[in-house]
Amino acid sequence: MTRCEEADCEAEAAVELHIPWDANRVVCPAHARVWAQKDGVVSHPLEGQEDEWP
């Protein structure tokens, strides 16, 4: 199980974010929803986590 890479978050990661101005990161669905609203950020569910991310 992979943990969310956001600071102080213990949730399981379910989404990989491709961030043009920073390194890619894996995050939980809650943090992915926030990041996905930023211009240029592309989100992809991690393998086996497709049900967690629309």
C-alpha positions in Angstrom: 0.0 0.0 0.0 1.3 3.4 -1.0 0.7 6.4 1.2 -0.3 9.8 0.0 2.8 12.0 -0.6 1.1 15.2 0.8 2.5 16.3 4.2 0.8 15.0 7.3 -1.6 12.7 5.3 -1.8 9.0 6.2 -4.4 8.1 3.6 -3.7 5.5 0.9 -2.7 6.9 -2.4 -5.0 6.2 -5.4 -4.0 8.8 -8.0 -0.8 9.8 -9.8 -0.6 13.5 -10.6 1.4 14.8 -13.5 2.4 18.3 -12.5 4.1 20.3 -15.3 6.0 22.7 -12.9 6.9 20.1 -10.3 7.7 16.4 -9.8 4.9 13.9 -10.3 3.4 12.6 -7.1 0.9 10.0 -5.8 -1.8 11.2 -3.6 -5.1 10.2 -2.0 -8.4 11.0 -3.7 -9.1 13.9 -1.5 -5.8 15.7 -2.3 -6.2 14.7 -6.0 -9.5 16.5 -6.2 -7.8 19.7 -5.0 -4.8 19.3 -7.4 -6.9 18.3 -10.4 -8.5 21.8 -10.4 -5.2 23.5 -11.2 -4.4 24.3 -14.8 -2.1 21.8 -16.5 -2.4 19.0 -13.8 -3.3 15.7 -15.2 -4.5 12.9 -12.9 -4.5 9.1 -13.5 -5.7 6.4 -11.1 -3.1 4.0 -9.9 -3.4 0.4 -11.1 -6.0 -1.4 -9.0 -7.4 1.9 -7.7 -9.7 2.8 -10.6 -12.8 2.6 -8.5 -11.4 5.3 -6.2 -11.0 7.9 -8.9 -13.6 8.8 -11.5 
